[in-house]
Amino acid sequence: MTVTRILTGITTSGTPHLGNYVGAIRPAVEASRTPGTQNFYFLADLHALIKVQDPAKVQRSTLEIAASWLACGLQPDNDRVWFYRQSDIHEIPELTWFLTCVASKGLLNRAHAYKAAVDRNRAEGLEEQEDHGITAGLFMYPVLMAADIMIFNAHKVPVGRDQIQHIEMARDFAQRFNHLYGEPVGKQYFVLPEAMIEEHVATLPGLDGRKMSKSYDNTIPLFAPREQLKKLIFSIVTDSRMPGEAKDTEGSALFQLYQAFANAEETDAMRAAFADGIGWGDAKQKLFDRVDAEIAPLRDRYETLMAKPALIEQQLLDGARTARERLGTPFMRQLREAVGLRDLSKMPAEVAAESHKAAATPQIKQYREKDGKFHFKLADGDDVLLQSIGFDNPKDAGAWVARFKREGAAALAEANAVLEPGADAARASEALDALKRAEDAREQAKAG
C-alpha cells in the first residue's frame, strides 16, 4: 500500500487560541488517525526566531504548544505519527543551505511576507531604505520552510490559502535540485509537495469580529481558566439589537464560534434562536457552555502536562531521534553524495585518472608583466614551450591565444614574429594539437 506523508508545522511564537484549535489542531489530530498515512508534526522554533527575540517566550511557547497538541489527543508512536522540535532535526539547517544554493533570488523577492515588509517601508517614506529592519531570516523563510517539508519528502502540507505560495516555492526548489543533481544520474531526490487546502476548516473570528489572531490581540486562549474563558466570550462584540428582535447569523462572530463547536442539530437550534430574537447574553451563555463542554477535559490534561515539562521534552527528543535515524540522516547522506560532499578515499579510479589527465593537459595562458606589457605562454607542466613577446594591447595577445586554441600547431607557421626564441618546436606542436583537441571537445560538449 502506498503511504502518503503529511507534514504540519506550528510556530512557537505565542499561546495557542481557539482559532488554532479549530483551524489546525483538531483537524490535524483527526487526520493523524487516517490509515495509509505517515504524519509529521513539528514545533517550528527556528521559524519563531525570525520574529521573536525573547528567549523565555520561545521556550514557554514551545512548552504550551507541545502540551496543547498532546492534550488534544495527538498520539506520537514514532512509526506513523512523529512529533518533534524543528531545531532537533539537525539535517534541516544543512538542507536549507543546499536549497539556498539552488533557490532563485528573484523568486524569493516575490515572497508575500518579504514584499509586505518592503511595502510597509515604502508607505512610511523609506523608498531609499526599503529593506530597513528586514532580516535575512525573514527573506529566507521560504527556503527553511521548504527544508522542513523536503527533509522527509512530505507529499502533502495542510496550509491556509495565504501559505500556498510557500508550497509552490518548495516545489520550485525541489525541481531545480532534481534537474541539477538528479537528471544526470537518472534520479529524482525530491517529490514535489502539494498544498492541502481544507475548505471545510473554519477560520474563527476573534473578540472584535476580525480573524482571531495574536497580531490583532483579539484571541481567546485555548486553555484559559474557566472563569476567564467565560469573561472573554461575554466580551465578544455584538450589535445593539434587543432581546426579541431577530438577529442575523450571517457575519455574526458569536454564531460562527458556536457553529465551530456545535454539531448540525445544535447549530440549527441556535440559528432558529437567532431568528426568534434570543438575547445576546443568553446566546453568549450558550456559546460558553458549548465551548467549555469540549475544552474542559482537554484543559485538565493540558494542566497535567504543563506540570511535567521533562516528560514533554523526552517525548520531543524521542520523536526527533527516530525521525532522524529512519529518514532524515540516511536521506541527507544521499544528498551530500549528490552535491559532491564525498569521502575522497572513495573516489572512482577512472575519475582520479581523468583528473590527473586534465591536470596534465598543456595550458596556454595570457598574463601581464610589471612593465605593463601583455604576454602569453604555452606550458606543459613546469616546462614553458612557447613564450610571446610583450604586447601593448591585451587584445593582441588574446587574439593569438584564441588562434592557437582554434588552429593548434597550424598557427605556428605565422607566429614566429610574436614569439621569443628558444621554443621546442616538436613538443610545442604536439602540445598545441592536444590543446586544440581539448578545446574542440569542450565546444562539442556545449553544442550537445
N, C-alpha and C positions, 0 to 999 in steps of 0.2 A: 504494500500500500504506500502511495506517495504521501510524504509528510510535508505539511505546509508550516513554514516558520513565520511566526507573528511576533513583532517586537514593539514594545511601548516604553517610552522614557518619561520620567517625571522629574522636572527641575526642582531642586531643593532650595527654593528661594522664599518660602513662606509657609504659612499654616494651611492645611487643606480645608476647603469650604464645601458647602452643599453642591455648588456648581461642579467642582472637581469630582465629587462622589457620583452625581447623576450622569455627568458627561464623559467620565473616564473610568473611575474605579469600579463602579457597579457593573457596567457592561464588559469591562476587561476581565473581571473575576468570573463572570458568567462564561465568557468566551474561552477562558483557560481550561474549561472542562470539555471543550469540543473534541471529539475523537479525531485522530488523524492530524493533530497539530502539535508543534513544539512552540512554547510560549516563553518569551524573554521579557522580563520586567526589570527595569533598572532605575536607580536613583541617579539622576544626571547632575552630580555635584560639580563636575568640571564645567558644565554649562552655567551653573549657578555663579561661578566666579566672574563671569562676564558682567554681571550687573549687581552682584552683592560682594562688598569688600569687608563685611563684618564676619570674622571667623566664627564667632559664637552663634550668629544667626544661621550660618550654613550648617553648623553641627546640629543645632536644635531642630532646624527644618528637616534635616536628614532623618533624625530620630522620629519626629512626628509623622512624616510621610511614610516611613517604613512601618511604623506601628499602625498607621491608618489602613494600609493595604492588607496587612496581616489580620487586623481586627475585622475587616470587611469580608474575609473569607478566602484570601489568596493562600494557596497551599503549595509552597515550593516542594518539589520532590527530586530536583537535580537529575531528572530524566526527561520529563515532559514540560515541567514548569520551572524556570530558573528565575531567581530573584537575587539581584546583586547590585553593588555600588559601582558606578561607572569608573571611578578612579582606581578600583581594584583590578580592572582588566587592563593590564599594563600594555597589551598589544594595541589598544585603541589609539594612544598618542603616536605610536610608531606608524600605524596605518594612516593616521591623519597626515603625517609628513609625506608618506608615499603618494597619497591622493593630492596633497598640495602641489606636488611636483608635476601633476598632470592636469590640475584644475586651471581653467581659463580665468584670468583676472577680469576680463570683460564680462564673463558670466557672473562672477562674484560682485561686480559693480552694480548688477541689476537686482541683487537680493533685496527683498522688501524691507527688512529691518535696517540695512545699511542705507538704502535710499531714503527711508523715513527720517533717519538721523540727519542725513545731509539736507533734506528739505527743511527740517526744523532750523538748522543753522542758517540756511538762506533766508527763511522767514524772519529770522532775528537780525538780518542785515549782515550776516557773516559770509557774503559771497566769496570774499578773498580767502576765507578760512573755513571752507565748507566741511572739512574733516575735523574741525575743532571738537575736542572731547570724545572723539570716536576712537576706540581702541582697536588694535589688530584682532583682538579676541572677538569683538562684535563682527568685524569684517569676515573673519574666518569661521564663524559659527556654522555655516552650511557644510564646511568640509569636516568639521568634528562630528556633526550630525550624520553625515554620510558614513564616516568611520564606525559610528555606533551601529549603524544598520548593516554595514558590509562585513564587519569582522565575523559575524555569524551568518552571513548570506541570507538575511531575512527576505522572505518572499513578499510579505505584506506588512504595512505600517499604518495602524489606525491614526488618522490625523484629522484636524479640522480643515476647512477649506483654505484658511489663511496659511496652512503649512504645506499645501500641495507643491508649491514651488520648490521647497527643500527636497522633496522626494524626486522631483524632476531633475534637480541638480545632482542628486546622488546617482541617478541613472546615467547622467552625462559623464560623471567621473568614472563610473564603472565601465562604460562603453569605451572611453579614452584609454583606460588601463588595459582592458581586454584587447583593444586594437594594437596598442603599442607593444605589449609584452606577451599577449596570448596568441594572436594570429600567427606570428612567425613559427610557433611551435604547435599550432593546431589545438589550442586550449583556451577555454573561457574561464577565467578565475572567478569572476563575479556574476551572480544572477542579477537581473535588473529588477530592483524592488518596485512594488506597486503601492500607491496610496490607497488605503481602505477607508472610504468615506461612509460613515454610518449615518444615513439621512434621518433615521428614526431617533437618534440620540439627541436629547433636548439640550439647548443652551439656556441655562437658567437665568432669569432676571435677578438683579440684586435688590437691595432695600429701596433704591430710588427708581427702579424700573429699567435701568440700563443693564447691560450684560454684567452678571456677577463677576467681579474682577478685583484683585488686590489693588490694581492701579487706580480704580475708582473709589476705593475704600468703602465699598457697599456690600461686603460679603457677610455671610453667616457661617462662622466656623463650624466644620463638620461635627466636632465633638465638644462644642460649647456646653458648659454645665446646663442642666435642665432649666433653671430659672433664667439664665442668660439667653438661652435659645428662645424662650417664651417672650422675653423682653424685646429681642431683636425682631421676631416675627410680628409682634404688635406694633413695631415702628415702621413697617412696610408702608410706603406712600400709597394712598388711595385717593379717589375723588371725593367730592362733597355730597354725593347722593345719600339721602337719609334712609333709615330702615323703612321698608315698604315700597321704595322706588326700585324699579327693575334696574339691574346692573349688567354691563357688558362683560362677557368673558374675553372677547377679543381685545388684546392689548393689556389685559389685567395681569400684573406681575403676581398678584396673590393667587389667581386662578391657575396660572402657568406653574407656579410652585406646587400647588395642590395636585395638579394633573401629573406631575413628575413622580409623585409618590403613591398616588391612588391607583386602584385597578379601574377597569372600564365602568363597572357598576357604580363605584363611588364617584367617579368623575361625572357620570350622567346625573347623579343625585345633586352634586354641587352645581352643575350647570342649571338644573331646574331651580335650585335655591337662589341662584343669581337672578334668574328671570322673575322669581316670586318676591324679590326685594329683600333678601337676607341682609341684616345689618353688618357693617364691616367688622365690628367687634366679634360677632358670632362667627363670621367667616374666618377671621384670624384664629379664633379658638379651635375651629375645626382643622385648620391647616396645622396648627401646633400639635394637636392630638395625633394627626396622621403622621407627621414627620417624626415626632417623638416615639411613636409606636415602632417605627422601623429602626430608628437610630439608637434607642435606649440600650438594647442588648449589645449592639456594636460598641457603644460608649463604654460599657463595663469591660469588655475585652481590651479595648484601647487603653484604658487606665491601668489595667493589669500589665499590659505590655510596656507601657511607658515607665513602669516601676522596675523593669528588668532590661535596661539598655544592653547589658552584657549578652543576654540571650539573643537580642536582635543583631548585635554585632557579629556574633558567631554564625548566625544564620546567613547574613550577607557574605561573610568570608567563605563559608562553605559553598554558597551559590557561585561566587566568583571563581573559586578554586576548580570546581568541577567543570564550569563553562570553559575555563582556560585549558584545562587538561584535555578535555574531549574535543574541543572545537577551536578555540582561539589560537593556542600556541602551535598546534600542528599546521593550521592554515597559514599563520604568519610565517612559519618556516618555508612553506611553498612560495609565498610572496617574496621573501628575501632572496630565495633562489632565482625567482623570475626576474628581479631587477638587477641581479648581479652581485648581491652581498653574499658572497660564497666562500667556502673553505678553499684556500689557494692550493692546499696539498692535494685536492681532488680535481684539479684542472685536467681536462682530457688531453692526452698526449698530442693529438692532432692539432688542438688549439694552441698548445705551447709551441709546437713546431712551427705553426703558421705565424705565431707572434715573433719567433726568432727570425723567420724568413723575412717578415715585414721589416723588422729592425735592421736586417742586413741589406735591404734594397738601397741602391745608390740614391743619394739625395742631391738636388740642386737647389741652392738657397741664395736669396738676394739679401744684401745687408749694406749698412752704411758705415764708413770708416770715420775716424776722428777729424780728418781733413774735410769732411762734408761730401766726399765723393761716394757714389753708389757702385757696388760691385756685385758679382755673382760668382759662385764656385760650385764645382761638381765634386762631391766627396763620396768615397766608398769606405765606410767605417772611419778610421782615422786618417786615411790616405786622401789627399787632395789631388784629383786627377786633372782638373781644369781650373784655372784662376783667371778672371777677367781683369781688364784694365779698369780704371775708375771712370765713371760717367758723371757728368754734371746733372743730368736729369734722370730721376728714378725710372721714368717710363722707358728710357732706352735700355737700361739693364733688365727691366721687367719684360720687354719685348723679346730679348734673347732667351730668357728663362722659358717663356711660353713657347718659343720656337723649338728649343731643344726638347721640351716635353712632347710637342706635337710631331716633330720630324725625327727625333733621335739622332743617330750618328750622321744622317744625311746632311744635317745642318753644319757639320764641322767644316765642310769644304769652303764655306763663306765666312767662317768665324775667326780665321787667323788674325785679322786686323784688330779684333777686340779681345784677344787672349794674350796673357803673359806667356813668355816662352817656358819650356820645361815640361810640357804636357806629355803624359804617357799615352800616345795615340791609340795603341791597341786596346789598353784597358779602358780608356775613355770611350772609345767606340762601343765596346761591349756594354759598359755601364749605361751609356745614353740609350742604347737599344732596349736595355732592361727597364730603364726609366719610362721609355715610350710605351712598352708593353703594359706596365703597371698603370700608366695614365689611360691607355685605351680600355683597360679592364674596368677602371673606375667609371669612365663615360658610358660603357655598355651597361654597367650595373644601374646607373642613374636612368638610362633610357628604358631598361627593363622594368 
